Amino acid sequence: MKKNIIYKLLTVSIFFNLFSACVTQKPQRTKTNASQYNPTSFVLHPKFKVFHVSDSYSKLYIKLFTNELRFSSANADKVNQAVIKITYKIKPSVKNNLILDSAKTSFTVKKNPNQTSIITFLKLKNIKEKHYIVEIMLTDVYADKRSHSFIRINNSGDDNEQYYLSLKAKNQKPVFNEYFRLSDSLLIRYKNTSVSTMQIKYFNNHFPEALKPSKIQDISSLQLNPDSVWNVTAHSGQISFKTKRKGLYLIKADTLKHKGLLKVNFSNTYPLLTKSYELAEATKYLLSDEEYQKMIHSDNKKLSIDNFWLQATKNKERAREILKIWYNRAIYANYYFTSYKEGWKTDRGMIYMMFGPPDDIKNFDDAEKWVYINTKENKKAEFIFIIPQSAISGNDFELLRDAKYITVWNRAVKSWRSGIVYRY
């Protein structure tokens, strides 16, 4: 068997298994918030999108995946359906238990074999606060599966992404991702329907991957000059958006404001990794600068990737297994953490790839704390990610770096390079 067979098997595996396990353990029930980034956990994994419709109310769109729901015909109508319960509380902050508003509701989903997801929404009364939290619990009644999420609401008037709603032009359904494909035709809707034009800034940039946890990072967000700028006529606060160029697009209804709506296209197969150069780039965290330059400039990147993993594992079967785990983590990082650069290049994406889904996640108003637990040695490794004030995307988090991470980082790199998936 030739060495590049490993690469071919990897590409096929990744392309057809975006929602397969990115770790080797069996699905487990979890009582922590870590399940939100763990596709193998026995919980629901909803997606959320906030849109400030007017000064009086907002819509919280919810997307659920039907393959996570349990359908049953054990009901009065004998209809094969799933039942979802929703409970939410609006609070001033994550740690403040004062309830500003709350509600409970439920809905049914009829079985449709051609349907992969369902979208619903909650109508939320706007609170007279610039920033607040929606704590929401979703329950699949028949499966006894849940999700517990904290949605950050930004109603500060800073023209952030929650003042915009992306819709698919063909069916008017909300878009939950910042990334799009060049074949997509979108509608961009703004809160203020009297807006007559919107500005689009285009950036054709290749942003670097995150620096090691012990190094200071001086790039906080999108702070570069655009390659081009143009205006688009809006009708009732809405524009059409379709492009043939990959890159970053910052859409702004208020040009005097810093923020806006960010849309990105890194490739038409994103968040998957299907090209040899993409796989080579995503190996960066495990390589020295010299090794990386050699791999990225290799005439045969497939062979370079194969050789690296074969050298690490000394075994073809083990190489197949460990590289599948590593690159699947990169895909999930893209899926969860995309901002102005690929998810695997972000600070959270870097930690996710190296250490896997955290054992616990603690949410704060403008931060997340990831906790990895070593039960044998009764130790914890904690990483704190904050949303910088300059962030354009609500998915833009920065790691609070510290020299204390040198040891655990080096230990993790050594483990991967020895052919062993690192466990803290």
Kinemage of the C-alpha trace (Angstrom):
@kinemage 1
@onewidth
@group {chain A} dominant
@subgroup {mainchain}
@vectorlist {calphas} color= white
{ca met a 1} P 0.000 0.000 0.000
{ca lys a 2} L 1.431 3.370 -0.982
{ca lys a 3} L 1.846 6.011 1.669
{ca asn a 4} L -0.457 8.508 -0.035
{ca ile a 5} L -3.366 6.089 0.438
{ca ile a 6} L -3.496 7.422 4.006
{ca tyr a 7} L -4.113 10.901 2.675
{ca lys a 8} L -6.804 9.679 0.261
{ca leu a 9} L -8.625 7.818 2.994
{ca leu a 10} L -8.354 10.876 5.213
{ca thr a 11} L -9.895 13.195 2.612
{ca val a 12} L -12.827 10.866 1.996
{ca ser a 13} L -13.333 10.372 5.733
{ca ile a 14} L -13.332 14.063 6.518
{ca phe a 15} L -15.582 15.021 3.623
{ca phe a 16} L -18.322 12.559 4.504
{ca asn a 17} L -18.056 12.709 8.293
{ca leu a 18} L -18.409 16.324 9.406
{ca phe a 19} L -20.923 15.232 12.011
{ca ser a 20} L -19.112 12.058 13.032
{ca ala a 21} L -17.104 11.830 16.238
{ca cys a 22} L -14.057 14.036 16.527
{ca val a 23} L -12.909 12.019 19.513
{ca thr a 24} L -12.704 8.278 19.968
{ca gln a 25} L -14.886 7.932 23.052
{ca lys a 26} L -18.514 6.827 22.977
{ca pro a 27} L -21.281 9.421 23.459
{ca gln a 28} L -21.830 10.195 27.121
{ca arg a 29} L -24.355 12.170 29.086
{ca thr a 30} L -22.958 15.357 30.481
{ca lys a 31} L -24.071 17.818 33.150
{ca thr a 32} L -21.670 20.570 32.131
{ca asn a 33} L -21.803 23.273 29.475
{ca ala a 34} L -18.880 21.592 27.706
{ca ser a 35} L -21.402 19.729 25.545
{ca gln a 36} L -21.886 22.798 23.353
{ca tyr a 37} L -18.557 22.073 21.615
{ca asn a 38} L -18.636 18.288 21.929
{ca pro a 39} L -20.503 16.618 19.037
{ca thr a 40} L -20.382 13.219 20.777
{ca ser a 41} L -22.167 14.352 23.938
{ca phe a 42} L -25.697 13.086 24.571
{ca val a 43} L -27.364 16.482 24.284
{ca leu a 44} L -28.916 18.738 21.664
{ca his a 45} L -26.588 21.034 19.741
{ca pro a 46} L -28.773 23.960 18.637
{ca lys a 47} L -27.594 27.031 16.770
{ca phe a 48} L -28.841 30.518 17.622
{ca lys a 49} L -29.183 33.825 15.812
{ca val a 50} L -30.374 37.099 17.366
{ca phe a 51} L -32.015 39.804 15.246
{ca his a 52} L -33.152 43.117 16.701
{ca val a 53} L -36.340 43.623 14.697
{ca ser a 54} L -37.264 46.943 16.295
{ca asp a 55} L -36.740 48.976 19.452
{ca ser a 56} L -39.497 46.998 21.145
{ca tyr a 57} L -38.602 43.388 20.403
{ca ser a 58} L -36.015 40.986 18.991
{ca lys a 59} L -36.215 37.516 17.488
{ca leu a 60} L -34.088 34.643 18.735
{ca tyr a 61} L -33.920 32.120 15.906
{ca ile a 62} L -33.207 28.506 16.889
{ca lys a 63} L -31.964 25.764 14.599
{ca leu a 64} L -32.195 22.097 15.634
{ca phe a 65} L -30.836 19.104 13.732
{ca thr a 66} L -33.411 16.375 13.143
{ca asn a 67} L -30.864 13.544 13.448
{ca glu a 68} L -30.470 14.550 17.119
{ca leu a 69} L -34.217 14.371 17.819
{ca arg a 70} L -36.252 11.324 18.781
{ca phe a 71} L -39.484 10.878 16.852
{ca ser a 72} L -42.357 8.822 18.241
{ca ser a 73} L -45.932 7.995 17.226
{ca ala a 74} L -46.946 7.298 20.831
{ca asn a 75} L -49.312 10.276 20.969
{ca ala a 76} L -53.044 10.891 20.658
{ca asp a 77} L -52.833 11.593 16.917
{ca lys a 78} L -50.516 8.637 16.200
{ca val a 79} L -48.287 11.018 14.239
{ca asn a 80} L -44.542 10.364 14.099
{ca gln a 81} L -43.235 13.508 15.741
{ca ala a 82} L -40.759 14.991 18.210
{ca val a 83} L -41.712 17.300 21.065
{ca ile a 84} L -39.426 20.163 22.073
{ca lys a 85} L -39.801 22.199 25.257
{ca ile a 86} L -38.203 25.632 25.578
{ca thr a 87} L -37.582 27.540 28.785
{ca tyr a 88} L -35.745 30.837 28.835
{ca lys a 89} L -34.815 33.571 31.289
{ca ile a 90} L -33.562 37.042 30.497
{ca lys a 91} L -30.989 38.191 33.048
{ca pro a 92} L -28.745 41.254 33.449
{ca ser a 93} L -25.693 38.964 33.386
{ca val a 94} L -24.687 35.314 33.575
{ca lys a 95} L -24.035 35.467 37.325
{ca asn a 96} L -26.945 37.763 38.206
{ca asn a 97} L -30.038 35.698 39.051
{ca leu a 98} L -32.419 38.648 38.727
{ca ile a 99} L -34.993 37.586 36.116
{ca leu a 100} L -36.031 40.452 33.837
{ca asp a 101} L -38.337 38.289 31.747
{ca ser a 102} L -39.034 34.582 31.260
{ca ala a 103} L -41.305 32.172 29.427
{ca lys a 104} L -41.976 28.514 28.672
{ca thr a 105} L -43.274 27.062 25.445
{ca ser a 106} L -43.234 23.860 23.409
{ca phe a 107} L -43.714 22.764 19.816
{ca thr a 108} L -43.889 19.556 17.794
{ca val a 109} L -41.842 18.526 14.768
{ca lys a 110} L -43.383 16.046 12.335
{ca lys a 111} L -41.103 13.414 10.832
{ca asn a 112} L -39.872 14.367 7.367
{ca pro a 113} L -37.145 12.081 5.942
{ca asn a 114} L -35.901 14.843 3.612
{ca gln a 115} L -35.521 17.414 6.361
{ca thr a 116} L -32.138 17.743 8.100
{ca ser a 117} L -32.974 20.658 10.382
{ca ile a 118} L -35.852 22.741 11.695
{ca ile a 119} L -35.896 26.447 12.462
{ca thr a 120} L -38.144 28.246 14.900
{ca phe a 121} L -37.918 31.512 16.795
{ca leu a 122} L -38.801 33.197 20.048
{ca lys a 123} L -40.069 36.759 20.191
{ca leu a 124} L -38.154 38.513 22.970
{ca lys a 125} L -39.217 41.778 24.535
{ca asn a 126} L -36.311 44.203 24.466
{ca ile a 127} L -34.930 45.102 27.873
{ca lys a 128} L -33.699 48.609 28.621
{ca glu a 129} L -30.147 47.375 28.959
{ca lys a 130} L -27.315 47.644 26.457
{ca his a 131} L -26.053 44.167 27.286
{ca tyr a 132} L -27.901 41.243 28.837
{ca ile a 133} L -28.147 37.458 28.732
{ca val a 134} L -30.755 34.968 27.555
{ca glu a 135} L -30.335 31.702 29.424
{ca ile a 136} L -32.190 29.047 27.457
{ca met a 137} L -32.923 25.367 28.052
{ca leu a 138} L -34.131 23.133 25.211
{ca thr a 139} L -35.475 19.632 25.921
{ca asp a 140} L -36.308 16.789 23.559
{ca val a 141} L -39.127 15.218 25.563
{ca tyr a 142} L -39.013 11.731 24.040
{ca ala a 143} L -35.213 11.389 24.122
{ca asp a 144} L -34.671 13.227 27.409
{ca lys a 145} L -31.898 15.206 25.686
{ca arg a 146} L -31.207 18.797 26.622
{ca ser a 147} L -29.091 21.814 25.879
{ca his a 148} L -28.264 24.664 28.232
{ca ser a 149} L -27.045 27.836 26.529
{ca phe a 150} L -26.259 31.457 27.295
{ca ile a 151} L -26.988 33.914 24.473
{ca arg a 152} L -25.246 37.290 24.717
{ca ile a 153} L -27.502 40.154 23.667
{ca asn a 154} L -25.857 43.343 22.420
{ca asn a 155} L -28.374 46.154 22.133
{ca ser a 156} L -25.823 48.936 22.602
{ca gly a 157} L -26.533 50.718 19.329
{ca asp a 158} L -23.024 49.992 18.032
{ca asp a 159} L -24.391 48.584 14.769
{ca asn a 160} L -23.218 45.057 15.611
{ca glu a 161} L -24.167 41.817 13.841
{ca gln a 162} L -27.402 41.442 15.827
{ca tyr a 163} L -28.858 44.406 13.918
{ca tyr a 164} L -28.643 42.334 10.734
{ca leu a 165} L -30.287 39.141 9.511
{ca ser a 166} L -28.911 36.988 6.675
{ca leu a 167} L -31.513 35.065 4.701
{ca lys a 168} L -31.270 32.543 1.887
{ca ala a 169} L -32.789 34.263 -1.138
{ca lys a 170} L -34.548 31.131 -2.431
{ca asn a 171} L -36.544 30.319 0.693
{ca gln a 172} L -36.130 33.321 3.062
{ca lys a 173} L -34.721 31.061 5.804
{ca pro a 174} L -32.256 32.589 8.297
{ca val a 175} L -28.551 31.842 7.886
{ca phe a 176} L -26.777 30.905 11.116
{ca asn a 177} L -23.171 30.833 9.880
{ca glu a 178} L -20.835 33.691 9.104
{ca tyr a 179} L -19.335 31.665 6.266
{ca phe a 180} L -21.039 31.222 2.902
{ca arg a 181} L -20.412 29.591 -0.472
{ca leu a 182} L -19.879 31.494 -3.700
{ca ser a 183} L -22.983 29.827 -5.123
{ca asp a 184} L -25.141 31.287 -2.335
{ca ser a 185} L -27.611 34.082 -2.998
{ca leu a 186} L -28.347 35.926 0.227
{ca leu a 187} L -30.538 38.739 1.430
{ca ile a 188} L -29.143 40.992 4.139
{ca arg a 189} L -31.811 42.669 6.235
{ca tyr a 190} L -31.131 45.589 8.554
{ca lys a 191} L -33.130 46.638 11.597
{ca asn a 192} L -33.853 50.145 10.278
{ca thr a 193} L -36.031 49.619 7.206
{ca ser a 194} L -35.605 53.260 6.150
{ca val a 195} L -31.924 52.720 5.296
{ca ser a 196} L -31.421 53.398 1.570
{ca thr a 197} L -27.828 52.154 1.115
{ca met a 198} L -25.374 49.781 2.743
{ca gln a 199} L -21.605 49.831 2.466
{ca ile a 200} L -19.573 46.693 1.759
{ca lys a 201} L -15.883 46.517 2.601
{ca tyr a 202} L -13.930 43.687 0.974
{ca phe a 203} L -10.746 42.188 2.449
{ca asn a 204} L -8.659 39.687 0.492
{ca asn a 205} L -6.469 38.683 3.409
{ca his a 206} L -4.840 35.503 4.637
{ca phe a 207} L -4.726 35.760 8.406
{ca pro a 208} L -2.138 33.769 10.380
{ca glu a 209} L -2.953 31.020 12.846
{ca ala a 210} L -3.076 31.741 16.589
{ca leu a 211} L 0.184 32.084 18.460
{ca lys a 212} L 1.093 29.642 21.220
{ca pro a 213} L -0.751 30.183 24.536
{ca ser a 214} L 2.412 31.536 26.160
{ca lys a 215} L 3.056 34.201 23.499
{ca ile a 216} L 1.517 37.654 23.346
{ca gln a 217} L -0.769 38.141 20.349
{ca asp a 218} L -1.006 41.659 18.938
{ca ile a 219} L -3.754 41.017 16.383
{ca ser a 220} L -7.049 41.517 18.208
{ca ser a 221} L -9.469 41.731 15.313
{ca leu a 222} L -9.950 43.021 11.794
{ca gln a 223} L -7.824 46.182 11.791
{ca leu a 224} L -6.673 46.346 8.169
{ca asn a 225} L -7.468 48.584 5.226
{ca pro a 226} L -10.025 47.083 2.830
{ca asp a 227} L -9.031 46.131 -0.701
{ca ser a 228} L -12.193 47.704 -2.058
{ca val a 229} L -15.328 49.512 -0.841
{ca trp a 230} L -18.683 50.029 -2.556
{ca asn a 231} L -22.281 50.938 -1.777
{ca val a 232} L -25.379 48.871 -2.508
{ca thr a 233} L -28.889 50.283 -2.793
{ca ala a 234} L -31.208 48.974 -0.084
{ca his a 235} L -34.933 48.450 -0.451
{ca ser a 236} L -36.859 48.628 2.827
{ca gly a 237} L -33.580 48.095 4.677
{ca gln a 238} L -32.600 45.019 2.655
{ca ile a 239} L -29.937 44.268 0.027
{ca ser a 240} L -29.052 41.279 -2.142
{ca phe a 241} L -25.632 39.726 -1.572
{ca lys a 242} L -23.886 37.406 -4.028
{ca thr a 243} L -20.224 37.346 -4.964
{ca lys a 244} L -17.707 35.324 -6.976
{ca arg a 245} L -14.676 36.278 -4.868
{ca lys a 246} L -13.611 34.495 -1.724
{ca gly a 247} L -12.506 36.670 1.163
{ca leu a 248} L -14.036 38.764 3.937
{ca tyr a 249} L -16.979 41.118 3.563
{ca leu a 250} L -17.954 43.667 6.197
{ca ile a 251} L -21.465 44.979 5.551
{ca lys a 252} L -22.378 48.246 7.251
{ca ala a 253} L -25.574 50.267 7.271
{ca asp a 254} L -23.982 52.932 9.462
{ca thr a 255} L -20.549 53.854 8.124
{ca leu a 256} L -19.778 55.927 11.230
{ca lys a 257} L -19.870 52.810 13.409
{ca his a 258} L -16.983 50.388 13.909
{ca lys a 259} L -18.887 47.151 13.527
{ca gly a 260} L -21.401 45.644 11.122
{ca leu a 261} L -22.131 42.195 9.685
{ca leu a 262} L -19.213 39.945 8.765
{ca lys a 263} L -19.543 37.360 5.972
{ca val a 264} L -16.595 35.172 4.944
{ca asn a 265} L -15.687 32.679 2.255
{ca phe a 266} L -12.428 30.766 2.714
{ca ser a 267} L -13.310 28.080 0.152
{ca asn a 268} L -16.416 26.515 -1.335
{ca thr a 269} L -15.895 23.354 0.745
{ca tyr a 270} L -15.366 25.182 4.054
{ca pro a 271} L -15.628 24.200 6.921
{ca leu a 272} L -14.213 20.965 5.474
{ca leu a 273} L -10.530 20.480 4.684
{ca thr a 274} L -10.268 18.914 1.241
{ca lys a 275} L -7.083 20.381 -0.256
{ca ser a 276} L -3.544 19.282 0.518
{ca tyr a 277} L -2.436 22.815 1.376
{ca glu a 278} L -5.345 23.150 3.841
{ca leu a 279} L -4.298 19.962 5.631
{ca ala a 280} L -0.666 21.087 5.642
{ca glu a 281} L -1.590 24.470 7.143
{ca ala a 282} L -3.718 22.810 9.836
{ca thr a 283} L -0.695 20.806 11.007
{ca lys a 284} L 1.103 24.031 12.000
{ca tyr a 285} L 0.608 23.726 15.778
{ca leu a 286} L 2.577 20.464 15.859
{ca leu a 287} L 5.529 21.613 13.759
{ca ser a 288} L 8.614 23.724 14.251
{ca asp a 289} L 8.878 26.769 11.993
{ca glu a 290} L 11.451 24.964 9.860
{ca glu a 291} L 9.294 21.832 9.530
{ca tyr a 292} L 6.246 23.896 8.651
{ca gln a 293} L 8.023 25.845 5.931
{ca lys a 294} L 9.330 22.597 4.471
{ca met a 295} L 5.858 21.013 4.462
{ca ile a 296} L 3.965 24.039 3.155
{ca his a 297} L 6.421 24.557 0.291
{ca ser a 298} L 6.766 20.888 -0.568
{ca asp a 299} L 6.063 19.894 -4.165
{ca asn a 300} L 4.173 16.886 -2.811
{ca lys a 301} L 2.248 18.075 0.254
{ca lys a 302} L 0.273 14.829 0.396
{ca leu a 303} L 3.428 12.832 0.843
{ca ser a 304} L 4.808 15.286 3.406
{ca ile a 305} L 1.655 14.993 5.499
{ca asp a 306} L 1.688 11.189 5.261
{ca asn a 307} L 5.346 11.049 6.236
{ca phe a 308} L 4.814 13.256 9.268
{ca trp a 309} L 2.051 11.087 10.726
{ca leu a 310} L 3.777 7.833 9.825
{ca gln a 311} L 6.922 9.024 11.545
{ca ala a 312} L 4.874 9.971 14.616
{ca thr a 313} L 3.001 6.662 14.881
{ca lys a 314} L 5.392 4.162 13.223
{ca asn a 315} L 2.229 2.346 12.141
{ca lys a 316} L -0.047 2.858 9.128
{ca glu a 317} L -3.280 1.920 10.898
{ca arg a 318} L -2.483 4.134 13.860
{ca ala a 319} L -1.542 6.958 11.490
{ca arg a 320} L -4.963 6.715 9.841
{ca glu a 321} L -6.675 6.905 13.226
{ca ile a 322} L -4.741 9.783 14.769
{ca leu a 323} L -4.700 12.021 11.690
{ca lys a 324} L -8.459 11.538 11.344
{ca ile a 325} L -8.903 12.769 14.918
{ca trp a 326} L -6.575 15.754 14.419
{ca tyr a 327} L -8.129 16.992 11.180
{ca asn a 328} L -11.692 16.294 12.320
{ca arg a 329} L -10.955 18.583 15.250
{ca ala a 330} L -9.843 21.219 12.746
{ca ile a 331} L -13.158 20.855 10.905
{ca tyr a 332} L -15.149 21.183 14.113
{ca ala a 333} L -13.054 24.209 15.062
{ca asn a 334} L -14.089 25.747 11.735
{ca tyr a 335} L -17.705 24.872 12.421
{ca tyr a 336} L -17.778 26.296 15.949
{ca phe a 337} L -15.282 29.166 15.990
{ca thr a 338} L -15.203 30.894 12.587
{ca ser a 339} L -14.770 34.657 12.848
{ca tyr a 340} L -12.649 36.855 10.583
{ca lys a 341} L -10.362 33.876 10.043
{ca glu a 342} L -10.784 30.119 9.845
{ca gly a 343} L -11.975 28.563 13.080
{ca trp a 344} L -8.889 26.378 13.473
{ca lys a 345} L -6.704 29.495 13.331
{ca thr a 346} L -8.522 31.198 16.223
{ca asp a 347} L -7.422 30.966 19.856
{ca arg a 348} L -10.313 28.686 20.792
{ca gly a 349} L -9.710 26.592 17.680
{ca met a 350} L -6.046 26.131 18.598
{ca ile a 351} L -6.849 24.917 22.127
{ca tyr a 352} L -9.689 22.748 20.817
{ca met a 353} L -7.411 20.978 18.340
{ca met a 354} L -4.603 20.426 20.802
{ca phe a 355} L -6.641 19.433 23.879
{ca gly a 356} L -10.032 18.417 22.475
{ca pro a 357} L -13.471 19.473 23.794
{ca pro a 358} L -13.110 20.875 27.330
{ca asp a 359} L -14.414 18.941 30.326
{ca asp a 360} L -16.301 22.016 31.491
{ca ile a 361} L -17.122 25.473 30.151
{ca lys a 362} L -17.988 28.375 32.402
{ca asn a 363} L -19.791 31.215 30.647
{ca phe a 364} L -19.429 34.893 31.533
{ca asp a 365} L -20.911 38.041 30.025
{ca asp a 366} L -17.909 38.654 27.787
{ca ala a 367} L -15.797 35.540 28.272
{ca glu a 368} L -15.583 31.749 28.410
{ca lys a 369} L -13.432 29.656 30.730
{ca trp a 370} L -12.477 26.211 29.459
{ca val a 371} L -11.511 23.640 32.070
{ca tyr a 372} L -9.613 20.406 31.413
{ca ile a 373} L -9.503 17.968 34.323
{ca asn a 374} L -6.879 15.360 35.180
{ca thr a 375} L -8.730 13.109 37.643
{ca lys a 376} L -5.718 10.891 38.293
{ca glu a 377} L -3.521 13.753 39.481
{ca asn a 378} L -6.400 15.976 40.696
{ca lys a 379} L -5.207 18.843 38.490
{ca lys a 380} L -6.912 21.339 36.210
{ca ala a 381} L -5.810 23.305 33.178
{ca glu a 382} L -7.873 26.434 32.590
{ca phe a 383} L -8.001 28.714 29.544
{ca ile a 384} L -9.888 32.022 29.607
{ca phe a 385} L -11.110 33.558 26.351
{ca ile a 386} L -12.483 37.112 26.285
{ca ile a 387} L -14.410 39.078 23.662
{ca pro a 388} L -12.235 42.133 22.911
{ca gln a 389} L -13.927 45.517 22.599
{ca ser a 390} L -12.637 45.788 19.040
{ca ala a 391} L -14.262 42.486 18.014
{ca ile a 392} L -16.438 42.729 14.915
{ca ser a 393} L -17.875 39.242 15.253
{ca gly a 394} L -19.555 37.914 18.396
{ca asn a 395} L -17.567 34.745 17.749
{ca asp a 396} L -14.235 36.576 18.078
{ca phe a 397} L -12.587 35.488 21.348
{ca glu a 398} L -9.008 36.054 22.502
{ca leu a 399} L -7.064 33.823 24.875
{ca leu a 400} L -5.554 35.437 27.953
{ca arg a 401} L -2.006 34.255 27.349
{ca asp a 402} L 0.432 33.331 30.083
{ca ala a 403} L 3.892 31.793 30.376
{ca lys a 404} L 2.402 29.123 32.655
{ca tyr a 405} L 1.073 27.323 29.574
{ca ile a 406} L 4.536 26.465 28.232
{ca thr a 407} L 4.762 23.130 30.060
{ca val a 408} L 1.309 21.800 29.220
{ca trp a 409} L 1.627 22.961 25.606
{ca asn a 410} L 4.982 21.260 25.101
{ca arg a 411} L 3.633 18.104 26.738
{ca ala a 412} L 0.663 18.085 24.349
{ca val a 413} L 2.862 18.596 21.269
{ca lys a 414} L 5.171 15.791 22.388
{ca ser a 415} L 2.196 13.470 22.855
{ca trp a 416} L 0.788 14.102 19.370
{ca arg a 417} L 4.216 13.768 17.790
{ca ser a 418} L 4.599 10.435 19.571
{ca gly a 419} L 1.416 9.165 17.938
{ca ile a 420} L -0.774 9.552 21.053
{ca val a 421} L -3.907 11.721 21.236
{ca tyr a 422} L -3.223 14.121 24.096
{ca arg a 423} L -5.396 13.883 27.204
{ca tyr a 424} L -4.704 16.371 29.961
